[in-house]
Amino acid sequence: MAPWGERLAGVRGVLLDISGVLYDSGAGGGTAIAGSVEAVARLKGSRLKVRFCTNESQKSRAELVGQLRRLGFDISEGEVTAPAPAACQILKERGLRPYLLIHDGVRSEFDQIDTSNPNCVVIADAGESFSYQNMNNAFQVLMELENPVLISLGKGRYYKETSGLMLDVGPYMKALEYACGIKAEVVGKPSPEFFKSALQAIGVEAHQVVVAQACNPSTLGGRDGWITRSGDRDHPG
Amino acid sequence: MAPWGERLAGVRGVLLDISGVLYDSGAGGGTAIAGSVEAVARLKGSRLKVRFCTNESQKSRAELVGQLRRLGFDISEGEVTAPAPAACQILKERGLRPYLLIHDGVRSEFDQIDTSNPNCVVIADAGESFSYQNMNNAFQVLMELENPVLISLGKGRYYKETSGLMLDVGPYMKALEYACGIKAEVVGKPSPEFFKSALQAIGVEAHQVVVAQACNPSTLGGRDGWITRSGDRDHPG
């Protein structure tokens, strides 16, 4: 691998993950990760284009940004690429009416979506709303469809809250895939389309960007973020 | 495939599934499937050895047998091979103390099991007890273990209740497998050990038995059972 100086030549933009990179979510709005408020400020003061690229699907962008601003971050709604708005675009384009298995906090992002007589399921990090009843409702909708469509906002295994590790949407996506014998469409990371839309928003090419992403906390025994040059992997995860 | 007469020569025993073959579970104790009470009586009056072999894991054997007797079946607890007692034997043999993610109805089967300071997870068809909180508890137990052990009582995708299709334990097993990056040990069908223990109970060899098993109702659009000669497949499912 080339040395850092060489590898960073030509970099024009930065994609910043939010949970695990800027802050750890949790009770009372979570806590900023040490140094991250200052790092964002420095990046935004530099020549680099900055885009926040998150799989957060428990909150609307407005709520997420409000929370981060209260923690001291310089961030606005228009700077955030998040899976719920991307999913809404897909639903509209394809005439899909979802059964929403989502957290109440993100429901407002779907205000303009027709949810009558569902012909697909959208699943997100629903937290406590992942009840047996709600999972079974989603399952029954899918089993009634001739061509079942399951859209998953991300496929993360788990994330870290201040209180400990929490199951993310991925395990529940896998549960419905297995129950129905289908494959979900993932909107959000690691989908290449999702990264592309974030890059388009800042007018930067894939080979010109650096991605700062949370590591799997169990792997490193800590919350260390990792940074990768976009070309390093097909699908930064 | 050989004609039926020829294929049944040498058959000495019958393994009967319960849910979907003898009855459909549901409100008020479920309903017997037409002709099944008489079929069981005829089989038990014949020269064939009969064993009931179920993946039922929402009820104790005592409760299940009581329910079936009320529906008119000639069945006793000692004639039933079920996954909870098989799991208890494994837990004792291996010194495992489970976190139990199970239905309250089957908890009495685990009365003799030490559940303090868990070093494994046992998951069964927990129904409404598959809350996010309980799933997250199981997940956190597994993530704390150096060698995580997940024992699943069956791995069925779903089953039919009188009110409709219901998610079975399999999807939730898959969810925990994905979350933790592990593979569950399945106790119950289609595990060969489970079938072997049912055969041992009636002193019949695998090539001498016929298995009557519920079909996937969505596949056939009905509740038709299927009958297979044990040698037809490696793991009658």
Interface residues (C-beta under 8 A of the other chain):
Chain A: A126 G127 E128 S129 F130 S131 Y132 Q133 M135 N136 F139 Q140 M143 R157 Y158 G164 L165 M166 L167 D168 G170 P171 Y172 K174 A175 L176 E177 Y178 A179 C180 G181 S218
Chain B: A126 G127 E128 S129 F130 S131 Y132 Q133 M135 N136 F139 Q140 M143 R157 Y158 G164 L165 M166 L167 D168 G170 P171 Y172 K174 A175 L176 E177 Y178 A179 C180 G181 S218
